[in-house]
Amino acid sequence: MKNFDDNLEHDGAEDEEMTVELDLDDGSHVTCAIVTILECRNQEYIVLLPLDENGENHEGEVWFYRYYEDKNDTNAEPRLEYIDDDEEYEIVEDAFDEYLDDAEFDEYV
C-alpha cells in the first residue's frame, strides 16, 4: 500500500456504492470501493477495494487504513491514515477475516 492524500466521495445515487479517490505518492489516482468500516481496539478502520479503469477488481486485493470521522462536524471530510505498524495491520486483517466469515454465514443462512 502507498500513502495518499485522502478524498472521500459518494457516487451520487443512493443505490450506487460508496467510493474513495486516493492520490498516491507517485502522483497517480486510484478509485476504491468502500467494503466496510471496522472497529478494533477503539479505532475505526476502512477496508477499500482498489478498482481498475473499468470499475473492477480482478486481483481481490483490499487495502486497510485508519479511519477518522468528526461526528460533531457534518461538513468535515473523513480522514484516512496509512497503517505502518505490522501488528496493528494484522489485527485489522484478522477483524476483516471475521467480517468476511460472518458475511458468508449470513449469505448462507
N, CA, C and O of each residue as an XYZ file, in Angstrom:
436
protein
N       0.836     -1.177      0.000
C       0.000      0.000      0.000
C       0.882      1.243      0.000
O       2.039      1.212      0.420
N       0.308      2.319     -0.477
C       1.038      3.575     -0.582
C       0.318      4.657      0.188
O      -0.893      4.588      0.398
N       1.073      5.658      0.606
C       0.455      6.819      1.239
C      -0.317      7.613      0.208
O      -0.100      7.451     -0.993
N      -1.207      8.461      0.656
C      -2.052      9.219     -0.255
C      -2.591     10.437      0.450
O      -2.527     10.552      1.674
N      -3.126     11.348     -0.343
C      -3.952     12.425      0.189
C      -5.373     11.924      0.056
O      -5.776     11.513     -1.031
N      -6.144     11.947      1.132
C      -7.465     11.326      1.081
C      -8.546     12.282      0.598
O      -8.478     13.493      0.811
N      -9.539     11.706     -0.054
C     -10.663     12.460     -0.581
C     -11.824     11.489     -0.766
O     -11.859     10.742     -1.744
N     -12.769     11.495      0.163
C     -13.917     10.595      0.080
C     -15.020     11.224     -0.742
O     -15.316     12.408     -0.585
N     -15.628     10.445     -1.614
C     -16.721     10.936     -2.445
C     -17.803      9.871     -2.543
O     -17.521      8.677     -2.446
N     -19.027     10.304     -2.732
C     -20.147      9.408     -2.982
C     -20.473      9.497     -4.459
O     -20.428     10.578     -5.046
N     -20.801      8.370     -5.057
C     -21.104      8.343     -6.489
C     -22.338      9.150     -6.859
O     -22.495      9.524     -8.021
N     -23.213      9.426     -5.910
C     -24.396     10.215     -6.213
C     -25.670      9.514     -5.819
O     -26.271      9.864     -4.804
N     -26.096      8.547     -6.577
C     -27.360      7.854     -6.319
C     -27.221      6.960     -5.094
O     -26.152      6.415     -4.817
N     -28.317      6.825     -4.375
C     -28.305      6.033     -3.151
C     -28.027      4.553     -3.394
O     -27.492      3.878     -2.514
N     -28.383      4.030     -4.584
C     -28.182      2.614     -4.842
C     -26.774      2.314     -5.369
O     -26.435      1.149     -5.578
N     -25.963      3.328     -5.583
C     -24.605      3.116     -6.045
C     -23.673      2.971     -4.849
O     -23.955      3.471     -3.760
N     -22.559      2.279     -5.070
C     -21.633      2.056     -3.975
C     -20.833      3.322     -3.659
O     -20.628      4.186     -4.512
N     -20.397      3.395     -2.424
C     -19.546      4.494     -1.996
C     -18.133      4.213     -2.482
O     -17.678      3.070     -2.466
N     -17.448      5.257     -2.913
C     -16.066      5.121     -3.352
C     -15.199      6.180     -2.690
O     -15.694      7.160     -2.134
N     -13.911      5.962     -2.764
C     -12.927      6.915     -2.291
C     -11.899      7.076     -3.409
O     -11.501      6.101     -4.047
N     -11.481      8.300     -3.635
C     -10.449      8.600     -4.628
C      -9.146      8.832     -3.867
O      -9.062      9.748     -3.049
N      -8.132      8.011     -4.129
C      -6.852      8.128     -3.441
C      -5.814      8.746     -4.360
O      -5.685      8.349     -5.518
N      -5.076      9.717     -3.844
C      -3.942     10.303     -4.548
C      -2.697      9.621     -3.992
O      -2.357      9.807     -2.824
N      -2.016      8.834     -4.820
C      -0.853      8.073     -4.373
C       0.413      8.917     -4.443
O       0.437      9.959     -5.098
N       1.467      8.462     -3.763
C       2.739      9.183     -3.710
C       3.331      9.433     -5.086
O       4.001     10.444     -5.294
N       3.097      8.529     -6.027
C       3.682      8.679     -7.362
C       2.884      9.625     -8.255
O       3.206      9.786     -9.433
N       1.830     10.259     -7.696
C       1.026     11.210     -8.458
C      -0.161     10.591     -9.167
O      -0.980     11.307     -9.743
N      -0.266      9.268     -9.133
C      -1.408      8.613     -9.772
C      -2.614      8.640     -8.836
O      -2.488      8.933     -7.647
N      -3.781      8.330     -9.392
C      -5.029      8.309     -8.636
C      -5.653      6.930     -8.770
O      -5.585      6.302     -9.826
N      -6.261      6.468     -7.683
C      -6.936      5.171     -7.684
C      -8.310      5.358     -7.068
O      -8.445      5.962     -6.004
N      -9.327      4.837     -7.739
C     -10.667      4.811     -7.174
C     -10.848      3.470     -6.481
O     -10.520      2.422     -7.037
N     -11.373      3.513     -5.257
C     -11.591      2.294     -4.483
C     -13.039      2.239     -4.008
O     -13.614      3.257     -3.626
N     -13.615      1.054     -4.036
C     -14.926      0.840     -3.436
C     -14.727      0.665     -1.932
O     -13.771      0.026     -1.493
N     -15.633      1.236     -1.156
C     -15.582      1.066      0.289
C     -16.301     -0.238      0.620
O     -17.504     -0.367      0.391
N     -15.558     -1.200      1.159
C     -16.118     -2.500      1.504
C     -16.863     -2.419      2.832
O     -18.022     -2.822      2.933
N     -16.183     -1.894      3.846
C     -16.782     -1.759      5.168
C     -15.894     -0.881      6.037
O     -14.758     -0.569      5.681
N     -16.432     -0.496      7.170
C     -15.660      0.177      8.207
C     -15.738     -0.709      9.443
O     -16.825     -1.026      9.926
N     -14.575     -1.104      9.949
C     -14.478     -1.997     11.104
C     -14.006     -1.220     12.321
O     -13.341     -0.193     12.187
N     -14.348     -1.707     13.507
C     -13.813     -1.124     14.729
C     -12.995     -2.181     15.448
O     -13.473     -3.285     15.709
N     -11.754     -1.830     15.766
C     -10.844     -2.715     16.504
C     -10.135     -1.878     17.551
O      -9.558     -0.837     17.236
N     -10.175     -2.326     18.784
C      -9.453     -1.647     19.865
C      -9.736     -0.146     19.899
O      -8.816      0.668     19.984
N     -11.014      0.207     19.833
C     -11.471      1.599     19.913
C     -10.977      2.489     18.779
O     -10.911      3.708     18.938
N     -10.634      1.907     17.651
C     -10.212      2.654     16.469
C     -10.991      2.121     15.271
O     -11.159      0.910     15.125
N     -11.465      3.021     14.419
C     -12.151      2.584     13.209
C     -11.145      2.441     12.068
O     -10.179      3.198     11.963
N     -11.402      1.450     11.221
C     -10.570      1.179     10.056
C     -11.488      1.020      8.853
O     -12.588      0.477      8.959
N     -11.020      1.502      7.709
C     -11.800      1.372      6.486
C     -11.126      0.322      5.610
O      -9.899      0.251      5.532
N     -11.956     -0.499      4.950
C     -11.469     -1.521      4.042
C     -11.840     -1.070      2.633
O     -13.012     -0.853      2.325
N     -10.817     -0.930      1.780
C     -11.016     -0.433      0.427
C     -10.646     -1.492     -0.599
O      -9.690     -2.246     -0.420
N     -11.417     -1.533     -1.674
C     -11.184     -2.443     -2.782
C     -10.750     -1.606     -3.983
O     -11.588     -0.947     -4.597
N      -9.443     -1.614     -4.340
C      -8.997     -0.796     -5.466
C      -9.616     -1.278     -6.776
O      -9.672     -2.478     -7.045
N     -10.078     -0.327     -7.587
C     -10.757     -0.643     -8.842
C      -9.910     -0.196    -10.026
O      -9.198      0.805     -9.947
N      -9.991     -0.940    -11.119
C      -9.294     -0.518    -12.327
C     -10.135      0.511    -13.068
O     -11.187      0.923    -12.579
N      -9.682      0.925    -14.236
C     -10.386      1.961    -15.000
C     -11.784      1.536    -15.436
O     -12.599      2.381    -15.807
N     -12.073      0.223    -15.395
C     -13.406     -0.285    -15.739
C     -14.286     -0.482    -14.504
O     -15.406     -0.982    -14.610
N     -13.782     -0.092    -13.341
C     -14.544     -0.234    -12.105
C     -14.562     -1.655    -11.577
O     -15.507     -2.048    -10.893
N     -13.522     -2.437    -11.886
C     -13.458     -3.835    -11.453
C     -12.173     -4.087    -10.672
O     -11.213     -3.322    -10.757
N     -12.179     -5.182     -9.907
C     -11.001     -5.631     -9.175
C     -10.865     -7.117     -9.430
O     -11.641     -7.915     -8.904
N      -9.884     -7.493    -10.234
C      -9.699     -8.898    -10.584
C      -8.748     -9.628     -9.646
O      -8.724    -10.858     -9.625
N      -7.972     -8.890     -8.877
C      -6.975     -9.496     -8.005
C      -7.515     -9.830     -6.622
O      -6.923    -10.652     -5.921
N      -8.624     -9.217     -6.207
C      -9.179     -9.468     -4.887
C      -8.413     -8.811     -3.756
O      -8.664     -9.107     -2.588
N      -7.484     -7.924     -4.080
C      -6.683     -7.228     -3.082
C      -7.523     -6.151     -2.399
O      -8.286     -5.442     -3.055
N      -7.379     -6.033     -1.071
C      -8.026     -4.958     -0.322
C      -6.953     -4.197      0.436
O      -5.895     -4.736      0.757
N      -7.247     -2.923      0.718
C      -6.337     -2.071      1.476
C      -7.024     -1.655      2.764
O      -8.228     -1.400      2.780
N      -6.252     -1.587      3.850
C      -6.750     -1.153      5.150
C      -6.110      0.172      5.531
O      -4.910      0.372      5.347
N      -6.935      1.085      6.071
C      -6.452      2.374      6.568
C      -7.186      2.718      7.849
O      -8.332      2.311      8.043
N      -6.521      3.474      8.732
C      -7.224      4.049      9.883
C      -8.231      5.053      9.341
O      -7.970      5.754      8.364
N      -9.384      5.109      9.992
C     -10.481      5.966      9.527
C     -10.893      6.886     10.663
O     -11.147      6.438     11.782
N     -10.957      8.174     10.366
C     -11.378      9.176     11.343
C     -12.504     10.008     10.751
O     -12.428     10.479      9.616
N     -13.541     10.174     11.542
C     -14.676     10.992     11.115
C     -15.069     11.898     12.267
O     -15.258     11.430     13.390
N     -15.192     13.187     11.999
C     -15.595     14.151     13.014
C     -17.118     14.113     13.122
O     -17.819     14.688     12.290
N     -17.617     13.445     14.134
C     -19.069     13.265     14.302
C     -19.762     14.581     14.683
O     -20.976     14.712     14.531
N     -18.988     15.549     15.175
C     -19.557     16.841     15.567
C     -19.672     17.813     14.398
O     -20.457     18.759     14.459
N     -18.909     17.596     13.344
C     -18.908     18.493     12.185
C     -19.343     17.692     10.960
O     -18.533     16.992     10.351
N     -20.610     17.796     10.604
C     -21.147     17.009      9.490
C     -20.578     17.441      8.141
O     -20.700     16.703      7.164
N     -19.955     18.625      8.064
C     -19.353     19.090      6.815
C     -17.889     18.682      6.668
O     -17.308     18.832      5.593
N     -17.292     18.168      7.739
C     -15.886     17.781      7.697
C     -15.716     16.486      6.903
O     -16.516     15.558      7.023
N     -14.667     16.444      6.095
C     -14.356     15.254      5.324
C     -13.715     14.205      6.237
O     -12.890     14.553      7.082
N     -14.077     12.935      6.085
C     -13.376     11.886      6.836
C     -11.900     11.873      6.445
O     -11.537     12.256      5.333
N     -11.056     11.426      7.374
C      -9.626     11.335      7.120
C      -9.187      9.870      7.158
O      -9.726      9.072      7.925
N      -8.218      9.532      6.336
C      -7.638      8.201      6.314
C      -6.163      8.306      6.639
O      -5.495      9.270      6.263
N      -5.656      7.288      7.354
C      -4.241      7.260      7.702
C      -3.656      5.901      7.366
O      -4.275      4.865      7.608
N      -2.473      5.918      6.812
C      -1.725      4.722      6.471
C      -1.374      3.951      7.749
O      -1.000      4.562      8.750
N      -1.489      2.623      7.727
C      -1.105      1.775      8.861
C       0.308      1.281      8.603
O       0.525      0.481      7.693
N       1.276      1.745      9.391
C       2.661      1.336      9.178
C       3.165      0.332     10.210
O       4.303     -0.129     10.118
N       2.333     -0.010     11.187
C       2.702     -0.970     12.222
C       2.190     -2.354     11.827
O       0.989     -2.541     11.633
N       3.100     -3.325     11.706
C       2.726     -4.678     11.260
C       1.719     -5.349     12.196
O       0.788     -6.010     11.738
N       1.905     -5.179     13.498
C       0.997     -5.798     14.470
C      -0.413     -5.224     14.333
O      -1.394     -5.967     14.335
N      -0.508     -3.908     14.215
C      -1.811     -3.267     14.048
C      -2.475     -3.741     12.751
O      -3.673     -4.022     12.722
N      -1.677     -3.824     11.677
C      -2.203     -4.270     10.387
C      -2.769     -5.688     10.489
O      -3.833     -5.973      9.939
N      -2.059     -6.576     11.192
C      -2.523     -7.959     11.362
C      -3.825     -8.022     12.157
O      -4.688     -8.850     11.866
N      -3.972     -7.156     13.155
C      -5.210     -7.115     13.939
C      -6.383     -6.733     13.039
O      -7.456     -7.330     13.122
N      -6.173     -5.740     12.185
C      -7.226     -5.311     11.264
C      -7.516     -6.409     10.235
O      -8.670     -6.659      9.888
N      -6.475     -7.046      9.764
C      -6.630     -8.144      8.806
C      -7.463     -9.278      9.412
O      -8.339     -9.825      8.743
N      -7.197     -9.631     10.665
C      -7.979    -10.665     11.358
C      -9.436    -10.242     11.527
O     -10.347    -11.049     11.344
N      -9.652     -8.970     11.876
C     -11.024     -8.468     12.024
C     -11.762     -8.528     10.690
O     -12.953     -8.837     10.655
N     -11.071     -8.237      9.602
C     -11.695     -8.306      8.279
C     -12.013     -9.751      7.909
O     -13.056    -10.020      7.312
N     -11.133    -10.673      8.254
C     -11.412    -12.094      8.016
C     -12.677    -12.531      8.756
O     -13.500    -13.267      8.211
N     -12.824    -12.073     10.001
C     -14.042    -12.376     10.771
C     -15.270    -11.764     10.102
O     -16.320    -12.400     10.013
N     -15.129    -10.527      9.634
C     -16.220     -9.863      8.914
C     -16.643    -10.695      7.702
O     -17.834    -10.900      7.470
N     -15.662    -11.172      6.930
C     -15.966    -11.994      5.750
C     -16.635    -13.301      6.143
O     -17.579    -13.740      5.486
N     -16.151    -13.928      7.215
C     -16.767    -15.171      7.693
C     -18.215    -14.942      8.087
O     -19.086    -15.746      7.751
N     -18.484    -13.840      8.806
C     -19.853    -13.511      9.211
C     -20.730    -13.218      8.001
O     -21.882    -13.649      7.955
N     -20.199    -12.490      7.022
C     -20.956    -12.152      5.815
C     -21.273    -13.415      5.028
O     -22.382    -13.570      4.515
N     -20.303    -14.316      4.933
C     -20.518    -15.571      4.213
C     -21.570    -16.412      4.921
O     -22.427    -17.005      4.266
N     -21.521    -16.473      6.254
C     -22.505    -17.214      7.016
C     -23.891    -16.624      6.824
O     -24.860    -17.359      6.635
N     -23.994    -15.286      6.871
C     -25.283    -14.619      6.689
C     -25.857    -14.910      5.300
O     -27.065    -15.101      5.160
N     -25.004    -14.944      4.279
C     -25.484    -15.258      2.935
C     -25.976    -16.698      2.855
O     -26.970    -16.990      2.190
N     -25.273    -17.591      3.539
C     -25.633    -18.997      3.515
C     -26.972    -19.234      4.184
O     -27.784    -20.025      3.702
N     -27.205    -18.544      5.304
C     -28.443    -18.699      6.058
C     -29.516    -17.951      5.320
O     -30.666    -17.929      5.758
